[in-house]
Amino acid sequence: LTISISHSLRLPLLFLILSPSPSLSPGYEKEFVYRGATVVMHVKGMIKDTGRVFWNSRDAGQRPFKYKAGVAQMIEGWDDACEGMSIGELSRISIASSKAYGKAGNRSWNIGPDTDLQFEVEVLAVV
C-alpha cells in the first residue's frame, strides 16, 4: 500500500489518497494482469531517492519487457504491485528495499543496499 499526497492549487488543504498502485492512466479495464499470465510492458526503473534511471525499455535498442506474473520471476514488490493492472494502464509504483533487492542490492543494475525503487509501468499485453 502506498500513500500519495496531493495538493490542490485552489484549496489550501492536503488530501491523503491510499492506493495500491497509483494509476497515471487507467487503461482499458478489460484484460488484467493475473498470476501465471505472460505480461508485456514498458518499464522505467528509477532509484526512488535520486530519480536516477537504471532501466528504460523505451530507450534506443531496447524492447518491451516480458515476464510471467506471480511466479517469483521478479522482485516480490513487482508482482504485488502489477497484479490486477489492465492493458493500457500506466502506473507509478514504489517498492521498498525489503521487497526489492534488500541489503544485497543489485550490482548489475548499480543498485546499492537498502535502496527503495520506483517504476513507471505500462501494460501492453496480457497473454
Legacy VTK file of the C-alpha trace (Angstrom):
# vtk DataFile Version 3.0
C-alpha trace
ASCII
DATASET POLYDATA
POINTS 127 float
0.000 0.000 0.000
1.392 3.406 -0.935
0.332 6.801 0.273
0.146 9.647 -2.211
-0.147 13.228 -1.073
-1.660 15.718 -3.470
-2.196 19.436 -3.019
-4.863 21.443 -4.793
-3.811 24.885 -6.001
-7.322 26.241 -5.382
-7.727 24.908 -1.844
-5.069 25.086 0.863
-5.833 21.544 2.006
-3.822 18.344 1.794
-5.614 15.169 0.811
-4.272 11.710 1.571
-5.098 9.165 -1.083
-4.446 5.482 -0.367
-3.858 3.383 -3.434
-2.204 0.014 -4.072
-0.796 1.287 -7.382
-1.337 4.951 -8.290
-2.587 4.880 -11.864
-1.416 7.659 -14.155
-3.765 6.374 -16.860
-6.474 3.753 -16.156
-6.174 1.556 -19.250
-8.974 -0.330 -20.955
-10.124 -2.256 -17.872
-10.968 -5.366 -19.927
-7.969 -7.671 -19.520
-5.976 -7.711 -16.305
-2.612 -8.988 -15.092
-3.199 -12.252 -13.199
-0.951 -14.835 -11.574
0.592 -17.077 -14.235
-0.108 -14.744 -17.169
2.632 -13.684 -19.558
2.742 -9.887 -19.422
4.350 -7.480 -21.882
5.016 -3.945 -20.655
7.140 -0.863 -20.974
9.160 -0.165 -17.850
11.153 2.760 -16.500
13.025 1.860 -13.303
14.450 4.556 -11.031
16.162 4.928 -7.679
13.420 6.492 -5.576
15.611 8.924 -3.603
17.612 10.304 -6.526
15.448 9.654 -9.596
18.404 8.005 -11.366
17.069 5.812 -14.166
18.614 2.345 -14.223
16.306 0.762 -16.802
14.084 2.104 -19.556
12.536 -0.244 -22.112
11.802 2.744 -24.371
15.490 3.605 -24.811
17.079 3.066 -28.219
17.883 -0.596 -28.788
15.539 -1.743 -26.016
12.204 -3.518 -26.375
9.129 -4.039 -24.199
9.734 -6.278 -21.205
8.034 -9.693 -20.976
7.613 -11.761 -17.805
5.369 -14.334 -16.153
3.301 -12.730 -13.374
3.079 -14.010 -9.827
5.603 -16.856 -10.083
8.599 -15.197 -8.365
10.428 -14.272 -11.592
10.579 -10.671 -10.396
11.267 -8.913 -7.113
8.478 -9.501 -4.605
7.088 -5.966 -4.726
6.781 -6.099 -8.526
4.277 -8.950 -8.530
2.341 -7.362 -5.659
2.028 -4.028 -7.489
1.342 -5.230 -11.040
-1.284 -7.890 -10.347
-4.686 -6.503 -11.333
-3.398 -3.808 -13.706
-5.240 -3.650 -17.033
-3.977 -3.477 -20.602
-3.147 0.137 -21.453
-2.783 1.130 -17.804
0.172 3.346 -16.911
1.120 3.346 -13.224
3.856 4.571 -10.951
4.812 2.014 -8.333
7.139 2.364 -5.375
8.861 -0.691 -3.974
10.566 -0.624 -0.599
14.032 -2.127 -0.406
12.692 -5.022 1.700
10.529 -6.105 -1.273
13.202 -5.311 -3.869
16.912 -6.207 -3.538
17.235 -5.609 0.219
20.621 -5.484 1.928
22.354 -7.170 -1.036
21.382 -4.544 -3.624
21.906 -5.450 -7.287
25.367 -4.805 -8.727
24.385 -5.436 -12.351
21.844 -2.571 -12.154
24.142 -0.467 -9.925
21.538 -0.520 -7.137
23.055 -0.181 -3.680
21.994 -1.960 -0.495
18.720 -0.925 1.170
17.599 1.124 -1.860
13.931 1.885 -2.464
12.862 1.764 -6.112
10.224 3.459 -8.231
8.889 2.248 -11.579
6.620 3.622 -14.250
4.991 0.658 -15.955
2.594 0.434 -18.896
0.834 -2.867 -19.610
0.875 -3.607 -23.348
-0.423 -7.201 -23.414
-1.597 -9.996 -21.120
-1.435 -13.495 -22.615
LINES 1 128
127 0 1 2 3 4 5 6 7 8 9 10 11 12 13 14 15 16 17 18 19 20 21 22 23 24 25 26 27 28 29 30 31 32 33 34 35 36 37 38 39 40 41 42 43 44 45 46 47 48 49 50 51 52 53 54 55 56 57 58 59 60 61 62 63 64 65 66 67 68 69 70 71 72 73 74 75 76 77 78 79 80 81 82 83 84 85 86 87 88 89 90 91 92 93 94 95 96 97 98 99 100 101 102 103 104 105 106 107 108 109 110 111 112 113 114 115 116 117 118 119 120 121 122 123 124 125 126
